[in-house]
Amino acid sequence: MNVYVAGTGMTKFGKHAENSMELSVEAAAKAMEDAGIAPEEIEELYVGNFAQNLFEGQAHLGPALYGSLGLKNNIKATHVESACASGSFALHEAFRAIKGGFAKTVMVVGVEKMTAKTTPEITGILATAGDAFYEAPCGITFPGYYALMASYYLKNIGGTKDDLAEIAIKNHYHASKNPYAQFQREITKEMYYGSPIIAEPLCLYDCSPISDGAAAMILTSEKKDVELASCEAAVSRMALAERGEDISWLEGVEIAGKRAYNVAGVAPEDIDVAEVHDCFTIAEVQNIEALGFYKHGEGIKAAKEKETYFDGKKPVNTDGGLKAKGHPVGATGVSMAIEVVKQLHNEAHNQVKGAEVGLISNVGGSGPSCVVGILRRS
Ligand SMILES: CC(C)(COP(=O)(O)OP(=O)(O)OC[C@H]1O[C@@H](n2cnc3c(N)ncnc32)[C@H](O)[C@@H]1OP(=O)(O)O)[C@@H](O)C(=O)NCCC(=O)NCCS
């Protein structure tokens, strides 16, 4: 059974007064309208969310959203959690439900409402996606994990901090054209170097922000003009110390990517546009190398050489990425897929000319949970 995209919808990412249910309903209602389907036609619901129990006191989002959305028939409605990859793991479950012939029409919603807490509280909640028994007691947080990987990369693999600055500048430039982005403003190198250090060598403009938002997608077995050709997952060891000497290499992305290419029957060079997990600027480099777009040590120059701009030879994060579009954790994976769908519909704000095949790569934690999906015009 082939899997197609029937409709999409999302909220703007940023700081919202609405709670997670209100954001989810907005995104889901837009997706149903876009697909032209009624609530009773949805046969399964997967809600990707990391930690609404800790952010808002609401766990168990599947049934909560089933009721809020007015879905019918006591369908399967469940909450999918895999840290920052929760949204794409929800997409993966929906893909499998249709591929396996269990359902014809499935809704995926990704959501996170983060901003009601303070930055230290949020940092602590996010840190629960790391290793709580050995790493967290050392005081490490997510900026810290990626700072360690960035330090290793810059010292042993190649590149400079200036190359990281170019990635932030590129993604802010893309976001400046995207009305759904949290930061619709460009940044300069002076602003980058003038911003505070968050975790050496990463400064404010290397980091994705704290965000609220929701994104929804309806998948169907009925033929539509965009196919979700594959949506594959892989895991790697949770603790950085268990990952071998080169801690900058994302083995889970490499393996999920190979599985996704294999199922879709495409190769890295066939990808016209990619949305990859740039929770910190170094992560964009790690993803585009593990996905086989660039050799290890060469991806760090791609933004500086303008290759990953929307009009470059390998466009990456054309909506601004997590860096500037925002990163409401559970919504991110679904919003990546929405941007690729827009590209394939020729409706993106930074349109890649003639885009036929697109890829998403969404990563949970410091690299252990990975989903790679491939979408193409059908
Ligand atoms: C980087 C970080 C610590 C900044 O938080 P903060 O110091 O509390 O920042 P504030 O919310 O007080 O914002 C201060 C200013 O910086 C801006 N800002 C905040 N985060 C930003 C970011 N990541 N990029 C660009 N600007 C940012 C705000 O808009 C604000 O600007 P203003 O003064 O013009 O309004 C926070 O965004 C963070 O923790 N990011 C990482 C999130 C994360 O780890 N996600 C999981 C990834 S795996």
The ligand as an ORCA input file, in Angstrom:
! r2SCAN-3c Opt
* xyz 0 1
  C      19.662     29.692     24.126
  C      18.687     29.857     25.275
  C      19.329     29.379     26.586
  C      18.298     31.332     25.384
  O      17.339     31.461     26.399
  P      17.255     32.787     27.286
  O      18.634     33.193     27.688
  O      16.266     32.551     28.370
  O      16.757     33.834     26.244
  P      15.491     34.790     26.385
  O      14.253     33.966     26.171
  O      15.597     35.573     27.651
  O      15.663     35.737     25.145
  C      16.603     36.792     25.125
  C      16.639     37.347     23.726
  O      17.279     36.412     22.840
  C      16.368     35.987     21.819
  N      16.592     34.564     21.698
  C      16.343     33.596     22.614
  N      16.757     32.402     22.153
  C      17.245     32.618     20.911
  C      17.815     31.788     19.941
  N      17.944     30.485     20.173
  N      18.234     32.326     18.781
  C      18.084     33.640     18.546
  N      17.567     34.503     19.452
  C      17.151     33.991     20.607
  C      14.989     36.325     22.335
  O      14.094     36.542     21.276
  C      15.256     37.576     23.111
  O      15.385     38.650     22.192
  P      14.793     40.108     22.547
  O      15.535     40.550     23.781
  O      15.109     40.911     21.311
  O      13.347     39.878     22.789
  C      17.390     29.022     24.996
  O      16.797     29.467     23.799
  C      17.693     27.546     24.892
  O      17.833     26.858     25.907
  N      17.773     26.996     23.671
  C      18.052     25.577     23.458
  C      16.789     24.767     23.527
  C      17.086     23.310     23.487
  O      18.026     22.816     24.090
  N      16.263     22.540     22.758
  C      16.452     21.121     22.627
  C      17.496     20.865     21.619
  S      18.031     19.188     21.556
*
